[in-house]
Amino acid sequence: ELARLWWPAARRVAVLANARDPFTPLFVGSLVRAAESLGIELALTQVSGAGDYDGAFAAWLRPRVDAVIVQPSLQFAPAAALARQHRLASF
C-alpha cells in the first residue's frame, strides 16, 4: 500500500528479503497478499547480506521495477544508495 500511495504508477515492486531471517516467510507472505489485492507484481530476491545487493539490483533492471521494499532486518543504507543510483523509490 505504501508503494501505491507514494508511487501511484507502481506496477512492479521489488522485494529485498533476508534469506537468514526466520520471519522472512511471514514478511514475504504479507507482501504477496497485499500485492495481489492491489494488482502489483512482486519481484522477490532473497539475499544473505549487503554484499548481495548489487546482484539483486542488477537483476531488477530488466524487466524494470518501479520501487523496492527492503526487509527491516537487512541493512537499509546500502540498499537506499543503490535505489538512489537506479532512481527507484525505496521503502
mmCIF file of the C-alpha atoms, coordinates in Angstrom:
data_MODEL
# 
_entry.id   MODEL 
# 
loop_
_atom_site.group_PDB 
_atom_site.id 
_atom_site.type_symbol 
_atom_site.label_atom_id 
_atom_site.label_alt_id 
_atom_site.label_comp_id 
_atom_site.label_asym_id 
_atom_site.label_entity_id 
_atom_site.label_seq_id 
_atom_site.pdbx_PDB_ins_code 
_atom_site.Cartn_x 
_atom_site.Cartn_y 
_atom_site.Cartn_z 
_atom_site.occupancy 
_atom_site.B_iso_or_equiv 
_atom_site.pdbx_formal_charge 
_atom_site.auth_seq_id 
_atom_site.auth_comp_id 
_atom_site.auth_asym_id 
_atom_site.auth_atom_id 
_atom_site.pdbx_PDB_model_num 
ATOM 1  C CA . GLU A 1 1  ? 0.000  0.000   0.000   1.00 0.00 ? 1  GLU A CA 1 
ATOM 2  C CA . LEU A 1 2  ? 2.877  2.370   0.728   1.00 0.00 ? 2  LEU A CA 1 
ATOM 3  C CA . ALA A 1 3  ? 4.343  1.811   -2.713  1.00 0.00 ? 3  ALA A CA 1 
ATOM 4  C CA . ARG A 1 4  ? 0.964  2.601   -4.274  1.00 0.00 ? 4  ARG A CA 1 
ATOM 5  C CA . LEU A 1 5  ? 0.489  5.660   -2.047  1.00 0.00 ? 5  LEU A CA 1 
ATOM 6  C CA . TRP A 1 6  ? 3.922  7.173   -2.709  1.00 0.00 ? 6  TRP A CA 1 
ATOM 7  C CA . TRP A 1 7  ? 4.284  5.889   -6.266  1.00 0.00 ? 7  TRP A CA 1 
ATOM 8  C CA . PRO A 1 8  ? 0.759  5.602   -7.739  1.00 0.00 ? 8  PRO A CA 1 
ATOM 9  C CA . ALA A 1 9  ? 2.049  4.337   -11.086 1.00 0.00 ? 9  ALA A CA 1 
ATOM 10 C CA . ALA A 1 10 ? 3.936  1.432   -9.464  1.00 0.00 ? 10 ALA A CA 1 
ATOM 11 C CA . ARG A 1 11 ? 3.093  -1.819  -11.210 1.00 0.00 ? 11 ARG A CA 1 
ATOM 12 C CA . ARG A 1 12 ? 6.165  -3.907  -10.406 1.00 0.00 ? 12 ARG A CA 1 
ATOM 13 C CA . VAL A 1 13 ? 7.811  -3.705  -6.985  1.00 0.00 ? 13 VAL A CA 1 
ATOM 14 C CA . ALA A 1 14 ? 10.999 -5.480  -5.978  1.00 0.00 ? 14 ALA A CA 1 
ATOM 15 C CA . VAL A 1 15 ? 11.396 -7.053  -2.552  1.00 0.00 ? 15 VAL A CA 1 
ATOM 16 C CA . LEU A 1 16 ? 14.822 -7.431  -0.985  1.00 0.00 ? 16 LEU A CA 1 
ATOM 17 C CA . ALA A 1 17 ? 14.279 -10.221 1.551   1.00 0.00 ? 17 ALA A CA 1 
ATOM 18 C CA . ASN A 1 18 ? 16.653 -11.584 4.179   1.00 0.00 ? 18 ASN A CA 1 
ATOM 19 C CA . ALA A 1 19 ? 17.464 -15.222 3.437   1.00 0.00 ? 19 ALA A CA 1 
ATOM 20 C CA . ARG A 1 20 ? 18.732 -15.704 7.011   1.00 0.00 ? 20 ARG A CA 1 
ATOM 21 C CA . ASP A 1 21 ? 15.777 -14.242 8.888   1.00 0.00 ? 21 ASP A CA 1 
ATOM 22 C CA . PRO A 1 22 ? 13.294 -16.824 10.224  1.00 0.00 ? 22 PRO A CA 1 
ATOM 23 C CA . PHE A 1 23 ? 10.499 -14.241 9.831   1.00 0.00 ? 23 PHE A CA 1 
ATOM 24 C CA . THR A 1 24 ? 11.072 -13.846 6.081   1.00 0.00 ? 24 THR A CA 1 
ATOM 25 C CA . PRO A 1 25 ? 8.266  -16.250 5.079   1.00 0.00 ? 25 PRO A CA 1 
ATOM 26 C CA . LEU A 1 26 ? 5.766  -14.181 7.112   1.00 0.00 ? 26 LEU A CA 1 
ATOM 27 C CA . PHE A 1 27 ? 7.150  -10.903 5.725   1.00 0.00 ? 27 PHE A CA 1 
ATOM 28 C CA . VAL A 1 28 ? 7.015  -12.119 2.131   1.00 0.00 ? 28 VAL A CA 1 
ATOM 29 C CA . GLY A 1 29 ? 3.615  -13.726 2.590   1.00 0.00 ? 29 GLY A CA 1 
ATOM 30 C CA . SER A 1 30 ? 2.060  -10.490 3.799   1.00 0.00 ? 30 SER A CA 1 
ATOM 31 C CA . LEU A 1 31 ? 3.596  -8.595  0.871   1.00 0.00 ? 31 LEU A CA 1 
ATOM 32 C CA . VAL A 1 32 ? 2.319  -11.169 -1.625  1.00 0.00 ? 32 VAL A CA 1 
ATOM 33 C CA . ARG A 1 33 ? -1.230 -10.905 -0.266  1.00 0.00 ? 33 ARG A CA 1 
ATOM 34 C CA . ALA A 1 34 ? -1.126 -7.091  -0.318  1.00 0.00 ? 34 ALA A CA 1 
ATOM 35 C CA . ALA A 1 35 ? 0.343  -7.007  -3.834  1.00 0.00 ? 35 ALA A CA 1 
ATOM 36 C CA . GLU A 1 36 ? -2.324 -9.358  -5.156  1.00 0.00 ? 36 GLU A CA 1 
ATOM 37 C CA . SER A 1 37 ? -5.095 -7.193  -3.720  1.00 0.00 ? 37 SER A CA 1 
ATOM 38 C CA . LEU A 1 38 ? -3.552 -4.053  -5.286  1.00 0.00 ? 38 LEU A CA 1 
ATOM 39 C CA . GLY A 1 39 ? -2.682 -5.576  -8.646  1.00 0.00 ? 39 GLY A CA 1 
ATOM 40 C CA . ILE A 1 40 ? 1.066  -5.123  -8.150  1.00 0.00 ? 40 ILE A CA 1 
ATOM 41 C CA . GLU A 1 41 ? 3.606  -7.640  -9.405  1.00 0.00 ? 41 GLU A CA 1 
ATOM 42 C CA . LEU A 1 42 ? 6.418  -8.520  -6.979  1.00 0.00 ? 42 LEU A CA 1 
ATOM 43 C CA . ALA A 1 43 ? 9.986  -9.363  -7.921  1.00 0.00 ? 43 ALA A CA 1 
ATOM 44 C CA . LEU A 1 44 ? 11.329 -11.224 -4.888  1.00 0.00 ? 44 LEU A CA 1 
ATOM 45 C CA . THR A 1 45 ? 15.053 -11.599 -4.295  1.00 0.00 ? 45 THR A CA 1 
ATOM 46 C CA . GLN A 1 46 ? 16.474 -13.175 -1.155  1.00 0.00 ? 46 GLN A CA 1 
ATOM 47 C CA . VAL A 1 47 ? 19.925 -12.052 -0.062  1.00 0.00 ? 47 VAL A CA 1 
ATOM 48 C CA . SER A 1 48 ? 22.247 -13.010 2.774   1.00 0.00 ? 48 SER A CA 1 
ATOM 49 C CA . GLY A 1 49 ? 23.600 -9.517  3.322   1.00 0.00 ? 49 GLY A CA 1 
ATOM 50 C CA . ALA A 1 50 ? 24.636 -6.205  1.780   1.00 0.00 ? 50 ALA A CA 1 
ATOM 51 C CA . GLY A 1 51 ? 27.245 -7.936  -0.370  1.00 0.00 ? 51 GLY A CA 1 
ATOM 52 C CA . ASP A 1 52 ? 24.403 -9.422  -2.417  1.00 0.00 ? 52 ASP A CA 1 
ATOM 53 C CA . TYR A 1 53 ? 22.596 -6.134  -3.095  1.00 0.00 ? 53 TYR A CA 1 
ATOM 54 C CA . ASP A 1 54 ? 24.416 -5.259  -6.344  1.00 0.00 ? 54 ASP A CA 1 
ATOM 55 C CA . GLY A 1 55 ? 23.346 -8.520  -7.956  1.00 0.00 ? 55 GLY A CA 1 
ATOM 56 C CA . ALA A 1 56 ? 19.756 -8.073  -6.819  1.00 0.00 ? 56 ALA A CA 1 
ATOM 57 C CA . PHE A 1 57 ? 19.509 -4.556  -8.223  1.00 0.00 ? 57 PHE A CA 1 
ATOM 58 C CA . ALA A 1 58 ? 21.119 -5.674  -11.490 1.00 0.00 ? 58 ALA A CA 1 
ATOM 59 C CA . ALA A 1 59 ? 18.507 -8.423  -11.846 1.00 0.00 ? 59 ALA A CA 1 
ATOM 60 C CA . TRP A 1 60 ? 15.720 -5.854  -11.489 1.00 0.00 ? 60 TRP A CA 1 
ATOM 61 C CA . LEU A 1 61 ? 16.868 -3.750  -14.432 1.00 0.00 ? 61 LEU A CA 1 
ATOM 62 C CA . ARG A 1 62 ? 15.107 -5.983  -16.965 1.00 0.00 ? 62 ARG A CA 1 
ATOM 63 C CA . PRO A 1 63 ? 12.212 -6.059  -16.556 1.00 0.00 ? 63 PRO A CA 1 
ATOM 64 C CA . ARG A 1 64 ? 12.393 -2.753  -14.755 1.00 0.00 ? 64 ARG A CA 1 
ATOM 65 C CA . VAL A 1 65 ? 10.872 -2.394  -11.306 1.00 0.00 ? 65 VAL A CA 1 
ATOM 66 C CA . ASP A 1 66 ? 9.251  0.816   -10.065 1.00 0.00 ? 66 ASP A CA 1 
ATOM 67 C CA . ALA A 1 67 ? 10.234 0.606   -6.404  1.00 0.00 ? 67 ALA A CA 1 
ATOM 68 C CA . VAL A 1 68 ? 11.990 -1.619  -3.902  1.00 0.00 ? 68 VAL A CA 1 
ATOM 69 C CA . ILE A 1 69 ? 10.920 -2.766  -0.432  1.00 0.00 ? 69 ILE A CA 1 
ATOM 70 C CA . VAL A 1 70 ? 13.759 -3.725  1.909   1.00 0.00 ? 70 VAL A CA 1 
ATOM 71 C CA . GLN A 1 71 ? 13.043 -6.158  4.726   1.00 0.00 ? 71 GLN A CA 1 
ATOM 72 C CA . PRO A 1 72 ? 13.727 -4.338  8.015   1.00 0.00 ? 72 PRO A CA 1 
ATOM 73 C CA . SER A 1 73 ? 16.215 -6.972  9.200   1.00 0.00 ? 73 SER A CA 1 
ATOM 74 C CA . LEU A 1 74 ? 18.571 -6.008  6.330   1.00 0.00 ? 74 LEU A CA 1 
ATOM 75 C CA . GLN A 1 75 ? 20.950 -3.043  6.208   1.00 0.00 ? 75 GLN A CA 1 
ATOM 76 C CA . PHE A 1 76 ? 18.926 -0.247  4.659   1.00 0.00 ? 76 PHE A CA 1 
ATOM 77 C CA . ALA A 1 77 ? 21.632 2.358   3.922   1.00 0.00 ? 77 ALA A CA 1 
ATOM 78 C CA . PRO A 1 78 ? 23.427 0.343   1.187   1.00 0.00 ? 78 PRO A CA 1 
ATOM 79 C CA . ALA A 1 79 ? 20.072 -0.576  -0.383  1.00 0.00 ? 79 ALA A CA 1 
ATOM 80 C CA . ALA A 1 80 ? 18.935 3.063   -0.300  1.00 0.00 ? 80 ALA A CA 1 
ATOM 81 C CA . ALA A 1 81 ? 22.165 4.150   -2.002  1.00 0.00 ? 81 ALA A CA 1 
ATOM 82 C CA . LEU A 1 82 ? 21.607 1.617   -4.786  1.00 0.00 ? 82 LEU A CA 1 
ATOM 83 C CA . ALA A 1 83 ? 17.943 2.611   -5.090  1.00 0.00 ? 83 ALA A CA 1 
ATOM 84 C CA . ARG A 1 84 ? 19.001 6.243   -5.459  1.00 0.00 ? 84 ARG A CA 1 
ATOM 85 C CA . GLN A 1 85 ? 21.611 5.255   -8.062  1.00 0.00 ? 85 GLN A CA 1 
ATOM 86 C CA . HIS A 1 86 ? 18.975 3.333   -10.057 1.00 0.00 ? 86 HIS A CA 1 
ATOM 87 C CA . ARG A 1 87 ? 16.328 6.017   -9.467  1.00 0.00 ? 87 ARG A CA 1 
ATOM 88 C CA . LEU A 1 88 ? 13.969 3.730   -7.588  1.00 0.00 ? 88 LEU A CA 1 
ATOM 89 C CA . ALA A 1 89 ? 11.685 4.582   -4.705  1.00 0.00 ? 89 ALA A CA 1 
ATOM 90 C CA . SER A 1 90 ? 12.659 2.548   -1.649  1.00 0.00 ? 90 SER A CA 1 
ATOM 91 C CA . PHE A 1 91 ? 10.735 1.541   1.473   1.00 0.00 ? 91 PHE A CA 1 
# 
